[in-house]
Amino acid sequence: RVTIRHLLTHTSGLPSFKPYDEITHDPDSMAKLMFATPLDTIPGVRMVYSDIGAYMAGRVLEKVSGEALDAYVHAHVFGPARMQETMYKPPASLLARIAPTEVDPRRGGLVRGKVHDERAYYLGGVSAHAGIFSSAYDLTRFAQMYLSDGEIAGSRVLPPEQIRQFTAYVDSTFSNRGIGWQKPDLPGMKFTSPSAAWAGSRMSTQAFGHTGFTGTSIAIDPPHDIFIILLSNRVNPTRANNKITAVRRQLADAVMSTVLNSNLSPPRP
């Protein structure tokens, strides 16, 4: 009963996550637990962001493409976009450029250069719900590619029609989800989320973005030709710091106010 669209819009009925890392540290056992997760509700009746659903979408991609997830995204996204600093499982040579995250005694103390998410860590570091490392430079290229209808530096990464489909509201009365992407909350919307704070209060309804648990976010607003990338580190030394939601909102509003008031970015026709 669960479709790919359910997984990509977080309407599958799966729970947000399960602490399977407290049960096993074996990758195969972890994967079996993820796939055995029972639904909380029938598909399509509510929106709950689900790490488990995102993980399953990645496994489907591997099955359909015949490629490992990390190899696939490098070949089809990061490589064509020339994002040379974006990868799963970065080598030790890059450690000095990677911010440490949380102190986790089970993983030997301060986590650095390894995915912060426990389930992704014990799955081997590659999962569709967590594990990608990047830089402001590469994420700038990624945002510019989206603002240029899927093309950057003469390289076609995504077709324009796919970008329009994925970044539109699937149902603006139901939830703040596009396909994979998050959208700004709207009045009267049935399911909203504090994580949509990346849009602040001044981005257009055509904006889209996403957040990361460790304190990262990306926001792209095509009508204003604007993107905002935030690479913060709210989990060091502990995830108990929950001030990031307000920071995202204030940052977005500050950027939008400055740009709109100075007419640096007139709306596109």
C-alpha atoms as an extended CHARMM CRD file, in Angstrom:
* protein
*
       269  EXT
         1         1  ARG       CA              0.0000000000        0.0000000000        0.0000000000  PROA      1               0.0000000000
         2         2  VAL       CA              2.9760000000        2.3320000000        0.3710000000  PROA      2               0.0000000000
         3         3  THR       CA              4.0180000000        4.0100000000       -2.8910000000  PROA      3               0.0000000000
         4         4  ILE       CA              7.2020000000        5.8400000000       -3.8610000000  PROA      4               0.0000000000
         5         5  ARG       CA              5.2290000000        9.0980000000       -3.7230000000  PROA      5               0.0000000000
         6         6  HSD       CA              4.2290000000        8.3020000000       -0.1350000000  PROA      6               0.0000000000
         7         7  LEU       CA              7.8980000000        7.8450000000        0.7920000000  PROA      7               0.0000000000
         8         8  LEU       CA              9.0140000000       11.0640000000       -0.9100000000  PROA      8               0.0000000000
         9         9  THR       CA              6.2080000000       13.1510000000        0.6200000000  PROA      9               0.0000000000
        10        10  HSD       CA              6.4500000000       11.5500000000        4.0820000000  PROA      10              0.0000000000
        11        11  THR       CA              2.8690000000       10.3150000000        3.9860000000  PROA      11              0.0000000000
        12        12  SER       CA              3.6750000000        6.5890000000        4.1110000000  PROA      12              0.0000000000
        13        13  GLY       CA              2.3360000000        6.0260000000        7.6200000000  PROA      13              0.0000000000
        14        14  LEU       CA              5.8150000000        5.0840000000        8.8440000000  PROA      14              0.0000000000
        15        15  PRO       CA              7.0260000000        6.5560000000       12.1420000000  PROA      15              0.0000000000
        16        16  SER       CA              9.6300000000        9.3150000000       12.2190000000  PROA      16              0.0000000000
        17        17  PHE       CA             12.3420000000        6.9410000000       13.4320000000  PROA      17              0.0000000000
        18        18  LYS       CA             12.9620000000        4.0080000000       15.7510000000  PROA      18              0.0000000000
        19        19  PRO       CA             16.0120000000        3.7270000000       18.0650000000  PROA      19              0.0000000000
        20        20  TYR       CA             17.2280000000        0.5820000000       16.3460000000  PROA      20              0.0000000000
        21        21  ASP       CA             20.8080000000        1.5500000000       17.1880000000  PROA      21              0.0000000000
        22        22  GLU       CA             19.9590000000        0.5330000000       20.7570000000  PROA      22              0.0000000000
        23        23  ILE       CA             19.1680000000       -2.9900000000       19.5010000000  PROA      23              0.0000000000
        24        24  THR       CA             21.9510000000       -3.7450000000       17.0200000000  PROA      24              0.0000000000
        25        25  HSD       CA             25.0940000000       -2.2840000000       15.4790000000  PROA      25              0.0000000000
        26        26  ASP       CA             25.2140000000       -4.8100000000       12.6300000000  PROA      26              0.0000000000
        27        27  PRO       CA             24.3780000000       -3.2640000000        9.2130000000  PROA      27              0.0000000000
        28        28  ASP       CA             22.3620000000       -6.2400000000        7.9260000000  PROA      28              0.0000000000
        29        29  SER       CA             20.3960000000       -6.5420000000       11.1550000000  PROA      29              0.0000000000
        30        30  MET       CA             19.7690000000       -2.7950000000       11.1550000000  PROA      30              0.0000000000
        31        31  ALA       CA             18.4590000000       -2.9450000000        7.5760000000  PROA      31              0.0000000000
        32        32  LYS       CA             16.1170000000       -5.8140000000        8.4600000000  PROA      32              0.0000000000
        33        33  LEU       CA             14.7280000000       -3.8170000000       11.3780000000  PROA      33              0.0000000000
        34        34  MET       CA             14.1720000000       -0.7870000000        9.1480000000  PROA      34              0.0000000000
        35        35  PHE       CA             12.2340000000       -2.8380000000        6.6040000000  PROA      35              0.0000000000
        36        36  ALA       CA             10.2390000000       -4.6050000000        9.3090000000  PROA      36              0.0000000000
        37        37  THR       CA              8.9800000000       -1.3300000000       10.8040000000  PROA      37              0.0000000000
        38        38  PRO       CA              5.1760000000       -1.4490000000       11.0930000000  PROA      38              0.0000000000
        39        39  LEU       CA              3.0700000000        1.4680000000        9.8920000000  PROA      39              0.0000000000
        40        40  ASP       CA              1.6010000000        3.8000000000       12.5030000000  PROA      40              0.0000000000
        41        41  THR       CA             -1.2750000000        4.7960000000       10.2220000000  PROA      41              0.0000000000
        42        42  ILE       CA             -2.5760000000        3.8930000000        6.7940000000  PROA      42              0.0000000000
        43        43  PRO       CA             -0.6960000000        5.6310000000        3.9620000000  PROA      43              0.0000000000
        44        44  GLY       CA             -1.8430000000        9.0620000000        2.8500000000  PROA      44              0.0000000000
        45        45  VAL       CA             -3.7440000000       10.2190000000        5.9370000000  PROA      45              0.0000000000
        46        46  ARG       CA             -1.0170000000       12.2490000000        7.6480000000  PROA      46              0.0000000000
        47        47  MET       CA              2.4070000000       13.7880000000        7.0570000000  PROA      47              0.0000000000
        48        48  VAL       CA              5.2120000000       12.8030000000        9.4220000000  PROA      48              0.0000000000
        49        49  TYR       CA              8.8170000000       13.2750000000        8.3600000000  PROA      49              0.0000000000
        50        50  SER       CA             10.2720000000        9.7610000000        8.4040000000  PROA      50              0.0000000000
        51        51  ASP       CA             13.9410000000        8.8120000000        8.3240000000  PROA      51              0.0000000000
        52        52  ILE       CA             12.8070000000        5.2350000000        7.7640000000  PROA      52              0.0000000000
        53        53  GLY       CA             10.7780000000        6.2230000000        4.7070000000  PROA      53              0.0000000000
        54        54  ALA       CA             13.7090000000        8.1530000000        3.2440000000  PROA      54              0.0000000000
        55        55  TYR       CA             15.9870000000        5.1680000000        3.8650000000  PROA      55              0.0000000000
        56        56  MET       CA             13.5500000000        2.8860000000        2.0340000000  PROA      56              0.0000000000
        57        57  ALA       CA             13.3610000000        5.2900000000       -0.9260000000  PROA      57              0.0000000000
        58        58  GLY       CA             17.1390000000        5.0460000000       -1.2150000000  PROA      58              0.0000000000
        59        59  ARG       CA             17.0340000000        1.2740000000       -1.1760000000  PROA      59              0.0000000000
        60        60  VAL       CA             14.3890000000        1.2960000000       -3.9180000000  PROA      60              0.0000000000
        61        61  LEU       CA             16.6600000000        3.5470000000       -5.9930000000  PROA      61              0.0000000000
        62        62  GLU       CA             19.4920000000        1.0430000000       -5.5730000000  PROA      62              0.0000000000
        63        63  LYS       CA             17.2450000000       -1.8400000000       -6.6220000000  PROA      63              0.0000000000
        64        64  VAL       CA             15.9260000000       -0.0470000000       -9.7070000000  PROA      64              0.0000000000
        65        65  SER       CA             19.2510000000        1.4310000000      -10.8520000000  PROA      65              0.0000000000
        66        66  GLY       CA             21.5110000000       -1.4620000000       -9.9510000000  PROA      66              0.0000000000
        67        67  GLU       CA             23.9320000000        1.0420000000       -8.3840000000  PROA      67              0.0000000000
        68        68  ALA       CA             24.9150000000        1.6940000000       -4.7850000000  PROA      68              0.0000000000
        69        69  LEU       CA             23.3700000000        4.9290000000       -3.4930000000  PROA      69              0.0000000000
        70        70  ASP       CA             26.6720000000        6.7690000000       -3.0490000000  PROA      70              0.0000000000
        71        71  ALA       CA             27.8340000000        5.7770000000       -6.5350000000  PROA      71              0.0000000000
        72        72  TYR       CA             24.4860000000        6.7820000000       -8.0430000000  PROA      72              0.0000000000
        73        73  VAL       CA             24.3470000000       10.3050000000       -6.6130000000  PROA      73              0.0000000000
        74        74  HSD       CA             27.9740000000       10.9050000000       -7.5750000000  PROA      74              0.0000000000
        75        75  ALA       CA             27.3960000000        9.7500000000      -11.1430000000  PROA      75              0.0000000000
        76        76  HSD       CA             24.0610000000       11.4840000000      -11.6970000000  PROA      76              0.0000000000
        77        77  VAL       CA             24.1320000000       14.5930000000       -9.4850000000  PROA      77              0.0000000000
        78        78  PHE       CA             27.4040000000       15.5400000000       -7.8100000000  PROA      78              0.0000000000
        79        79  GLY       CA             29.6240000000       14.6810000000      -10.7630000000  PROA      79              0.0000000000
        80        80  PRO       CA             27.6010000000       16.5030000000      -13.4630000000  PROA      80              0.0000000000
        81        81  ALA       CA             27.2120000000       19.5130000000      -11.1340000000  PROA      81              0.0000000000
        82        82  ARG       CA             30.9810000000       19.4360000000      -10.4770000000  PROA      82              0.0000000000
        83        83  MET       CA             30.3950000000       19.2340000000       -6.7500000000  PROA      83              0.0000000000
        84        84  GLN       CA             33.8170000000       17.8180000000       -5.9350000000  PROA      84              0.0000000000
        85        85  GLU       CA             33.5320000000       18.3650000000       -2.1770000000  PROA      85              0.0000000000
        86        86  THR       CA             30.2550000000       16.4900000000       -1.7240000000  PROA      86              0.0000000000
        87        87  MET       CA             30.2900000000       12.8200000000       -0.7690000000  PROA      87              0.0000000000
        88        88  TYR       CA             29.4020000000       10.0670000000        1.6300000000  PROA      88              0.0000000000
        89        89  LYS       CA             32.1800000000        8.7650000000        3.8980000000  PROA      89              0.0000000000
        90        90  PRO       CA             34.8270000000       11.4660000000        3.4130000000  PROA      90              0.0000000000
        91        91  PRO       CA             38.4560000000       10.3360000000        3.6030000000  PROA      91              0.0000000000
        92        92  ALA       CA             40.6380000000       11.0370000000        6.6290000000  PROA      92              0.0000000000
        93        93  SER       CA             42.5580000000       13.6200000000        4.6070000000  PROA      93              0.0000000000
        94        94  LEU       CA             39.5250000000       15.9440000000        4.8520000000  PROA      94              0.0000000000
        95        95  LEU       CA             39.0890000000       15.6110000000        8.6010000000  PROA      95              0.0000000000
        96        96  ALA       CA             40.5800000000       19.0340000000        9.3600000000  PROA      96              0.0000000000
        97        97  ARG       CA             37.8160000000       20.6560000000        7.2830000000  PROA      97              0.0000000000
        98        98  ILE       CA             34.9570000000       18.7420000000        8.9430000000  PROA      98              0.0000000000
        99        99  ALA       CA             33.1680000000       20.1120000000       11.9800000000  PROA      99              0.0000000000
       100       100  PRO       CA             32.8090000000       17.7010000000       14.9150000000  PROA      100             0.0000000000
       101       101  THR       CA             29.2800000000       16.9300000000       16.0350000000  PROA      101             0.0000000000
       102       102  GLU       CA             28.1010000000       15.2350000000       19.2000000000  PROA      102             0.0000000000
       103       103  VAL       CA             29.9320000000       13.5040000000       22.0070000000  PROA      103             0.0000000000
       104       104  ASP       CA             28.7730000000        9.8810000000       21.8180000000  PROA      104             0.0000000000
       105       105  PRO       CA             30.4310000000        7.4510000000       24.2540000000  PROA      105             0.0000000000
       106       106  ARG       CA             29.1800000000        4.4670000000       22.2300000000  PROA      106             0.0000000000
       107       107  ARG       CA             31.2030000000        5.6650000000       19.2290000000  PROA      107             0.0000000000
       108       108  GLY       CA             34.3320000000        6.5480000000       21.1700000000  PROA      108             0.0000000000
       109       109  GLY       CA             33.5630000000       10.1290000000       22.1450000000  PROA      109             0.0000000000
       110       110  LEU       CA             33.4150000000       13.1170000000       19.8070000000  PROA      110             0.0000000000
       111       111  VAL       CA             31.9890000000       12.1730000000       16.4010000000  PROA      111             0.0000000000
       112       112  ARG       CA             33.9410000000       13.7760000000       13.5590000000  PROA      112             0.0000000000
       113       113  GLY       CA             34.1280000000       12.8440000000        9.9080000000  PROA      113             0.0000000000
       114       114  LYS       CA             31.4160000000       10.2250000000       10.3870000000  PROA      114             0.0000000000
       115       115  VAL       CA             27.6920000000       10.6490000000        9.8590000000  PROA      115             0.0000000000
       116       116  HSD       CA             26.0740000000       11.9590000000       13.0270000000  PROA      116             0.0000000000
       117       117  ASP       CA             22.8250000000        9.9900000000       12.6650000000  PROA      117             0.0000000000
       118       118  GLU       CA             23.1590000000        6.7480000000       14.6210000000  PROA      118             0.0000000000
       119       119  ARG       CA             21.0950000000        4.5610000000       12.3040000000  PROA      119             0.0000000000
       120       120  ALA       CA             22.9630000000        5.7720000000        9.2140000000  PROA      120             0.0000000000
       121       121  TYR       CA             26.2700000000        5.2610000000       11.0420000000  PROA      121             0.0000000000
       122       122  TYR       CA             25.5360000000        1.6290000000       11.8290000000  PROA      122             0.0000000000
       123       123  LEU       CA             24.1620000000        1.0570000000        8.3210000000  PROA      123             0.0000000000
       124       124  GLY       CA             27.6810000000        1.7570000000        7.0760000000  PROA      124             0.0000000000
       125       125  GLY       CA             27.5480000000        5.5240000000        6.6180000000  PROA      125             0.0000000000
       126       126  VAL       CA             25.5220000000        5.5840000000        3.3940000000  PROA      126             0.0000000000
       127       127  SER       CA             21.7790000000        6.1100000000        3.5710000000  PROA      127             0.0000000000
       128       128  ALA       CA             19.1830000000        8.2820000000        1.8240000000  PROA      128             0.0000000000
       129       129  HSD       CA             18.1870000000        9.8730000000        5.1360000000  PROA      129             0.0000000000
       130       130  ALA       CA             21.6440000000       10.9740000000        6.3330000000  PROA      130             0.0000000000
       131       131  GLY       CA             25.3500000000       10.8550000000        5.6470000000  PROA      131             0.0000000000
       132       132  ILE       CA             26.2270000000       13.3730000000        2.9200000000  PROA      132             0.0000000000
       133       133  PHE       CA             29.1030000000       15.7760000000        3.6470000000  PROA      133             0.0000000000
       134       134  SER       CA             29.4720000000       18.9600000000        1.6220000000  PROA      134             0.0000000000
       135       135  SER       CA             30.7870000000       22.5360000000        1.6110000000  PROA      135             0.0000000000
       136       136  ALA       CA             29.3000000000       25.9940000000        1.1490000000  PROA      136             0.0000000000
       137       137  TYR       CA             30.9810000000       26.1790000000       -2.2640000000  PROA      137             0.0000000000
       138       138  ASP       CA             29.3790000000       22.9610000000       -3.5080000000  PROA      138             0.0000000000
       139       139  LEU       CA             25.9610000000       23.7720000000       -2.0610000000  PROA      139             0.0000000000
       140       140  THR       CA             26.1510000000       27.1200000000       -3.8390000000  PROA      140             0.0000000000
       141       141  ARG       CA             26.6040000000       25.2520000000       -7.1120000000  PROA      141             0.0000000000
       142       142  PHE       CA             23.6860000000       22.9850000000       -6.2060000000  PROA      142             0.0000000000
       143       143  ALA       CA             21.3870000000       25.9530000000       -5.5050000000  PROA      143             0.0000000000
       144       144  GLN       CA             22.4960000000       27.7620000000       -8.6570000000  PROA      144             0.0000000000
       145       145  MET       CA             21.7710000000       24.6200000000      -10.6620000000  PROA      145             0.0000000000
       146       146  TYR       CA             18.2000000000       24.5940000000       -9.3580000000  PROA      146             0.0000000000
       147       147  LEU       CA             17.7750000000       28.3150000000      -10.0570000000  PROA      147             0.0000000000
       148       148  SER       CA             19.0220000000       27.7010000000      -13.6180000000  PROA      148             0.0000000000
       149       149  ASP       CA             16.4000000000       25.0380000000      -14.3640000000  PROA      149             0.0000000000
       150       150  GLY       CA             18.7470000000       22.1320000000      -13.7510000000  PROA      150             0.0000000000
       151       151  GLU       CA             21.8280000000       23.3240000000      -15.6110000000  PROA      151             0.0000000000
       152       152  ILE       CA             25.1600000000       24.7070000000      -14.4080000000  PROA      152             0.0000000000
       153       153  ALA       CA             28.3180000000       25.6210000000      -16.3060000000  PROA      153             0.0000000000
       154       154  GLY       CA             26.9250000000       24.0440000000      -19.4580000000  PROA      154             0.0000000000
       155       155  SER       CA             26.1770000000       20.7350000000      -17.7360000000  PROA      155             0.0000000000
       156       156  ARG       CA             22.5880000000       19.4600000000      -17.6130000000  PROA      156             0.0000000000
       157       157  VAL       CA             21.9590000000       17.7930000000      -14.2360000000  PROA      157             0.0000000000
       158       158  LEU       CA             18.1450000000       17.6770000000      -14.0500000000  PROA      158             0.0000000000
       159       159  PRO       CA             15.3950000000       18.3790000000      -16.6040000000  PROA      159             0.0000000000
       160       160  PRO       CA             13.4390000000       21.6080000000      -15.9330000000  PROA      160             0.0000000000
       161       161  GLU       CA             10.1100000000       19.7870000000      -15.7970000000  PROA      161             0.0000000000
       162       162  GLN       CA             11.4120000000       17.5070000000      -13.0300000000  PROA      162             0.0000000000
       163       163  ILE       CA             12.5280000000       20.4990000000      -10.9640000000  PROA      163             0.0000000000
       164       164  ARG       CA              9.1060000000       22.1280000000      -11.3350000000  PROA      164             0.0000000000
       165       165  GLN       CA              7.3470000000       18.8900000000      -10.3870000000  PROA      165             0.0000000000
       166       166  PHE       CA              9.4940000000       18.1580000000       -7.3520000000  PROA      166             0.0000000000
       167       167  THR       CA              9.4830000000       21.6960000000       -5.9340000000  PROA      167             0.0000000000
       168       168  ALA       CA              5.7400000000       22.3890000000       -6.1550000000  PROA      168             0.0000000000
       169       169  TYR       CA              3.2520000000       21.6510000000       -3.3830000000  PROA      169             0.0000000000
       170       170  VAL       CA              1.8460000000       18.1650000000       -3.8240000000  PROA      170             0.0000000000
       171       171  ASP       CA             -1.2900000000       19.3500000000       -1.9890000000  PROA      171             0.0000000000
       172       172  SER       CA             -1.0680000000       22.8270000000       -0.4620000000  PROA      172             0.0000000000
       173       173  THR       CA             -4.1310000000       22.2220000000        1.7350000000  PROA      173             0.0000000000
       174       174  PHE       CA             -2.6990000000       19.0080000000        3.1790000000  PROA      174             0.0000000000
       175       175  SER       CA              1.0000000000       19.5160000000        3.9970000000  PROA      175             0.0000000000
       176       176  ASN       CA              4.1360000000       21.5450000000        3.3860000000  PROA      176             0.0000000000
       177       177  ARG       CA              5.7150000000       18.8970000000        1.1870000000  PROA      177             0.0000000000
       178       178  GLY       CA              6.8740000000       18.8210000000       -2.3690000000  PROA      178             0.0000000000
       179       179  ILE       CA              8.4070000000       15.6180000000       -3.6910000000  PROA      179             0.0000000000
       180       180  GLY       CA             11.4670000000       15.2460000000       -1.4840000000  PROA      180             0.0000000000
       181       181  TRP       CA             11.5550000000       18.9790000000       -0.7750000000  PROA      181             0.0000000000
       182       182  GLN       CA              9.8210000000       20.9370000000        1.9550000000  PROA      182             0.0000000000
       183       183  LYS       CA              7.7330000000       24.0410000000        1.2030000000  PROA      183             0.0000000000
       184       184  PRO       CA              6.6880000000       27.0670000000        3.2840000000  PROA      184             0.0000000000
       185       185  ASP       CA              3.7800000000       26.5500000000        5.6490000000  PROA      185             0.0000000000
       186       186  LEU       CA              0.4870000000       28.0640000000        4.4790000000  PROA      186             0.0000000000
       187       187  PRO       CA             -2.5720000000       29.2200000000        6.4820000000  PROA      187             0.0000000000
       188       188  GLY       CA             -5.1130000000       26.4420000000        6.8920000000  PROA      188             0.0000000000
       189       189  MET       CA             -2.6440000000       23.7130000000        5.9440000000  PROA      189             0.0000000000
       190       190  LYS       CA             -3.4760000000       20.4720000000        7.7580000000  PROA      190             0.0000000000
       191       191  PHE       CA              0.1060000000       19.4010000000        8.4870000000  PROA      191             0.0000000000
       192       192  THR       CA              2.8530000000       21.9550000000        9.0830000000  PROA      192             0.0000000000
       193       193  SER       CA              6.2310000000       21.7640000000       10.7780000000  PROA      193             0.0000000000
       194       194  PRO       CA              8.5680000000       24.0530000000       12.7580000000  PROA      194             0.0000000000
       195       195  SER       CA             11.3680000000       22.8850000000       10.4740000000  PROA      195             0.0000000000
       196       196  ALA       CA              9.8560000000       25.0210000000        7.6890000000  PROA      196             0.0000000000
       197       197  ALA       CA             11.4010000000       27.9900000000        9.5230000000  PROA      197             0.0000000000
       198       198  TRP       CA             14.1250000000       28.0020000000        6.8230000000  PROA      198             0.0000000000
       199       199  ALA       CA             11.6510000000       30.0770000000        4.7250000000  PROA      199             0.0000000000
       200       200  GLY       CA             11.0710000000       32.7460000000        7.3620000000  PROA      200             0.0000000000
       201       201  SER       CA              8.0500000000       34.9510000000        6.6340000000  PROA      201             0.0000000000
       202       202  ARG       CA              9.1010000000       36.6920000000        3.4020000000  PROA      202             0.0000000000
       203       203  MET       CA              9.9770000000       33.9590000000        0.9270000000  PROA      203             0.0000000000
       204       204  SER       CA              7.5080000000       33.2760000000       -1.8720000000  PROA      204             0.0000000000
       205       205  THR       CA              5.2430000000       30.2470000000       -2.0150000000  PROA      205             0.0000000000
       206       206  GLN       CA              7.4370000000       28.9660000000       -4.8440000000  PROA      206             0.0000000000
       207       207  ALA       CA             10.3480000000       28.6050000000       -2.4230000000  PROA      207             0.0000000000
       208       208  PHE       CA             11.5920000000       25.1800000000       -1.3770000000  PROA      208             0.0000000000
       209       209  GLY       CA             14.1970000000       23.9200000000        1.0440000000  PROA      209             0.0000000000
       210       210  HSD       CA             15.2570000000       21.3500000000        3.5800000000  PROA      210             0.0000000000
       211       211  THR       CA             16.9080000000       21.0870000000        6.9700000000  PROA      211             0.0000000000
       212       212  GLY       CA             19.4920000000       18.8100000000        8.5310000000  PROA      212             0.0000000000
       213       213  PHE       CA             19.3590000000       17.5680000000       12.1150000000  PROA      213             0.0000000000
       214       214  THR       CA             22.8450000000       18.8520000000       12.9640000000  PROA      214             0.0000000000
       215       215  GLY       CA             21.8720000000       22.4660000000       12.2190000000  PROA      215             0.0000000000
       216       216  THR       CA             22.1370000000       22.7890000000        8.4600000000  PROA      216             0.0000000000
       217       217  SER       CA             19.5540000000       24.1060000000        6.0060000000  PROA      217             0.0000000000
       218       218  ILE       CA             19.1210000000       25.2200000000        2.4200000000  PROA      218             0.0000000000
       219       219  ALA       CA             16.4170000000       27.5490000000        1.1050000000  PROA      219             0.0000000000
       220       220  ILE       CA             15.8700000000       28.4130000000       -2.5680000000  PROA      220             0.0000000000
       221       221  ASP       CA             13.3800000000       31.0360000000       -3.7970000000  PROA      221             0.0000000000
       222       222  PRO       CA             13.2640000000       31.1220000000       -7.6250000000  PROA      222             0.0000000000
       223       223  PRO       CA             11.0000000000       34.1890000000       -8.0880000000  PROA      223             0.0000000000
       224       224  HSD       CA             13.4910000000       36.2800000000       -6.1150000000  PROA      224             0.0000000000
       225       225  ASP       CA             16.5640000000       34.4840000000       -7.5010000000  PROA      225             0.0000000000
       226       226  ILE       CA             17.7920000000       33.8940000000       -3.9400000000  PROA      226             0.0000000000
       227       227  PHE       CA             19.2400000000       31.0020000000       -2.0050000000  PROA      227             0.0000000000
       228       228  ILE       CA             20.2800000000       30.8040000000        1.6450000000  PROA      228             0.0000000000
       229       229  ILE       CA             22.6930000000       28.1580000000        2.9050000000  PROA      229             0.0000000000
       230       230  LEU       CA             23.1870000000       27.7030000000        6.6480000000  PROA      230             0.0000000000
       231       231  LEU       CA             25.9230000000       25.3720000000        7.8490000000  PROA      231             0.0000000000
       232       232  SER       CA             25.7080000000       25.5660000000       11.6200000000  PROA      232             0.0000000000
       233       233  ASN       CA             26.5540000000       22.9870000000       14.2350000000  PROA      233             0.0000000000
       234       234  ARG       CA             23.8800000000       22.9120000000       16.9180000000  PROA      234             0.0000000000
       235       235  VAL       CA             24.7130000000       19.3780000000       18.1680000000  PROA      235             0.0000000000
       236       236  ASN       CA             28.1870000000       20.0830000000       19.5010000000  PROA      236             0.0000000000
       237       237  PRO       CA             28.6490000000       18.8570000000       22.1480000000  PROA      237             0.0000000000
       238       238  THR       CA             25.0040000000       17.7650000000       22.5870000000  PROA      238             0.0000000000
       239       239  ARG       CA             21.7190000000       17.7900000000       20.6860000000  PROA      239             0.0000000000
       240       240  ALA       CA             20.0220000000       19.4370000000       23.6630000000  PROA      240             0.0000000000
       241       241  ASN       CA             20.4020000000       22.8560000000       21.9800000000  PROA      241             0.0000000000
       242       242  ASN       CA             17.0470000000       23.5280000000       20.2490000000  PROA      242             0.0000000000
       243       243  LYS       CA             17.5180000000       27.1980000000       19.3140000000  PROA      243             0.0000000000
       244       244  ILE       CA             18.1620000000       26.4360000000       15.6370000000  PROA      244             0.0000000000
       245       245  THR       CA             14.5180000000       26.8730000000       14.5650000000  PROA      245             0.0000000000
       246       246  ALA       CA             14.4940000000       30.5330000000       15.5970000000  PROA      246             0.0000000000
       247       247  VAL       CA             17.9250000000       31.0810000000       14.0450000000  PROA      247             0.0000000000
       248       248  ARG       CA             16.7540000000       29.7530000000       10.6690000000  PROA      248             0.0000000000
       249       249  ARG       CA             13.6910000000       32.0010000000       10.6910000000  PROA      249             0.0000000000
       250       250  GLN       CA             15.6320000000       35.0990000000       11.6960000000  PROA      250             0.0000000000
       251       251  LEU       CA             18.3480000000       34.4630000000        9.1160000000  PROA      251             0.0000000000
       252       252  ALA       CA             15.8450000000       34.0300000000        6.2870000000  PROA      252             0.0000000000
       253       253  ASP       CA             13.9350000000       37.1650000000        7.2490000000  PROA      253             0.0000000000
       254       254  ALA       CA             17.1450000000       39.1980000000        7.5680000000  PROA      254             0.0000000000
       255       255  VAL       CA             18.3820000000       38.1370000000        4.1400000000  PROA      255             0.0000000000
       256       256  MET       CA             15.0310000000       38.6500000000        2.4510000000  PROA      256             0.0000000000
       257       257  SER       CA             14.4990000000       42.0430000000        4.0950000000  PROA      257             0.0000000000
       258       258  THR       CA             17.9280000000       43.2640000000        3.0380000000  PROA      258             0.0000000000
       259       259  VAL       CA             17.6120000000       42.0520000000       -0.5350000000  PROA      259             0.0000000000
       260       260  LEU       CA             13.9980000000       43.1140000000       -1.1000000000  PROA      260             0.0000000000
       261       261  ASN       CA             14.4700000000       46.5450000000        0.4570000000  PROA      261             0.0000000000
       262       262  SER       CA             17.5740000000       47.2210000000       -1.6290000000  PROA      262             0.0000000000
       263       263  ASN       CA             16.0240000000       45.9300000000       -4.8770000000  PROA      263             0.0000000000
       264       264  LEU       CA             19.0560000000       43.7150000000       -5.4100000000  PROA      264             0.0000000000
       265       265  SER       CA             16.8510000000       40.8720000000       -6.5400000000  PROA      265             0.0000000000
       266       266  PRO       CA             13.7580000000       41.9750000000       -8.4710000000  PROA      266             0.0000000000
       267       267  PRO       CA             11.1760000000       39.2240000000       -8.8860000000  PROA      267             0.0000000000
       268       268  ARG       CA             11.4860000000       37.2400000000      -12.0630000000  PROA      268             0.0000000000
       269       269  PRO       CA              8.6500000000       37.7410000000      -14.5680000000  PROA      269             0.0000000000
